[in-house]
Amino acid sequence: MKKTNILMPLLALATISSTMLYAESHRGDQSVQAAHKAKKNKKQKVRYAGWYMRTRVTATAEDGTVYTHNTAGVFGKLKQSKYKKDRHDIPAFGSATLQVVFPHYNWKEGDAGDYWSDYRHYNKRRANKRAVWTFQVKNQRSVDLSNADLKIELDDAKKINYTKENGSVHYTEAGTDEEMKNKFTLVDVDNKQTYQVDELPHANLSMDGKHTRTFRWVRGHVRKRDFRAVKVPE
């Protein structure tokens, strides 16, 4: 029988800023309270903030042990975010047997590195424009997963509303967009292959003898440059 290890990031999600959409449940309670206050105060308007999705990765080692990373790998668009680093982008730190990160080595000094989340600015007029998120699956510690089989999944998009109170932004989930993920294509950068989301359950993916595998989520038409490798600083 296969054993299952659920691997959590080293960062306790309960300590992440309340602006993060994948924080612990008590933060969700705060958002619910903010929503109730908004109903009582007519001056507080509920507005659409954007959306987020989560990448889930499972690696099956040669001995049959299954390792799962499903706590980070969050990306999306928010009105309060920008293309470069902002408060919604949480830096990754520490090594792990299996984790999903968004590499941003091209950002300015002090910001460059791996991130557990990657948010961009939401603009209604450009809501359906082509967009690309690069992510990597990393095996850095303890167990050698370089020959492991991989399974990559993409959750349905979560729609987000927000209210403002005393200058602070409060987020609440506003339902699920089940169609959005079908607009995305998974690009296997290392092997120059592409997969539609509905093909992923049967995709033949693995770590291919590597400890770092590079992929991209592309919404819209896949272009030649989407197969370019990530440049790692020397």
ChimeraX attribute file (.defattr): number of C-alpha atoms within 10 A of each C-alpha:
attribute: neighborCount
match mode: 1-to-1
recipient: residues
	/A:1	5
	/A:2	10
	/A:3	10
	/A:4	12
	/A:5	11
	/A:6	12
	/A:7	15
	/A:8	17
	/A:9	20
	/A:10	11
	/A:11	14
	/A:12	10
	/A:13	16
	/A:14	13
	/A:15	9
	/A:16	17
	/A:17	13
	/A:18	20
	/A:19	17
	/A:20	17
	/A:21	22
	/A:22	19
	/A:23	17
	/A:24	15
	/A:25	11
	/A:26	11
	/A:27	19
	/A:28	18
	/A:29	12
	/A:30	15
	/A:31	21
	/A:32	16
	/A:33	13
	/A:34	19
	/A:35	22
	/A:36	11
	/A:37	14
	/A:38	19
	/A:39	12
	/A:40	9
	/A:41	11
	/A:42	9
	/A:43	10
	/A:44	15
	/A:45	15
	/A:46	17
	/A:47	13
	/A:48	19
	/A:49	23
	/A:50	25
	/A:51	24
	/A:52	23
	/A:53	22
	/A:54	20
	/A:55	20
	/A:56	19
	/A:57	20
	/A:58	20
	/A:59	25
	/A:60	21
	/A:61	19
	/A:62	13
	/A:63	9
	/A:64	14
	/A:65	14
	/A:66	18
	/A:67	21
	/A:68	20
	/A:69	22
	/A:70	18
	/A:71	20
	/A:72	23
	/A:73	23
	/A:74	26
	/A:75	24
	/A:76	20
	/A:77	23
	/A:78	22
	/A:79	17
	/A:80	17
	/A:81	20
	/A:82	17
	/A:83	11
	/A:84	15
	/A:85	19
	/A:86	15
	/A:87	15
	/A:88	23
	/A:89	22
	/A:90	21
	/A:91	20
	/A:92	20
	/A:93	14
	/A:94	9
	/A:95	14
	/A:96	17
	/A:97	19
	/A:98	26
	/A:99	27
	/A:100	29
	/A:101	24
	/A:102	27
	/A:103	24
	/A:104	21
	/A:105	15
	/A:106	14
	/A:107	12
	/A:108	11
	/A:109	8
	/A:110	6
	/A:111	15
	/A:112	15
	/A:113	19
	/A:114	20
	/A:115	22
	/A:116	23
	/A:117	25
	/A:118	30
	/A:119	25
	/A:120	22
	/A:121	19
	/A:122	20
	/A:123	14
	/A:124	12
	/A:125	7
	/A:126	10
	/A:127	12
	/A:128	12
	/A:129	11
	/A:130	13
	/A:131	15
	/A:132	15
	/A:133	18
	/A:134	20
	/A:135	25
	/A:136	20
	/A:137	24
	/A:138	21
	/A:139	22
	/A:140	17
	/A:141	13
	/A:142	10
	/A:143	11
	/A:144	16
	/A:145	26
	/A:146	20
	/A:147	16
	/A:148	24
	/A:149	18
	/A:150	21
	/A:151	18
	/A:152	17
	/A:153	16
	/A:154	20
	/A:155	16
	/A:156	17
	/A:157	20
	/A:158	20
	/A:159	20
	/A:160	20
	/A:161	19
	/A:162	25
	/A:163	21
	/A:164	17
	/A:165	15
	/A:166	5
	/A:167	7
	/A:168	8
	/A:169	14
	/A:170	21
	/A:171	25
	/A:172	23
	/A:173	19
	/A:174	15
	/A:175	12
	/A:176	16
	/A:177	15
	/A:178	11
	/A:179	10
	/A:180	16
	/A:181	18
	/A:182	14
	/A:183	15
	/A:184	22
	/A:185	22
	/A:186	23
	/A:187	22
	/A:188	18
	/A:189	20
	/A:190	16
	/A:191	13
	/A:192	12
	/A:193	11
	/A:194	20
	/A:195	15
	/A:196	14
	/A:197	18
	/A:198	13
	/A:199	12
	/A:200	17
	/A:201	11
	/A:202	9
	/A:203	15
	/A:204	10
	/A:205	16
	/A:206	17
	/A:207	22
	/A:208	16
	/A:209	12
	/A:210	15
	/A:211	19
	/A:212	18
	/A:213	20
	/A:214	23
	/A:215	24
	/A:216	21
	/A:217	25
	/A:218	20
	/A:219	19
	/A:220	15
	/A:221	13
	/A:222	19
	/A:223	8
	/A:224	8
	/A:225	8
	/A:226	19
	/A:227	19
	/A:228	11
	/A:229	12
	/A:230	17
	/A:231	10
	/A:232	10
	/A:233	8
	/A:234	3
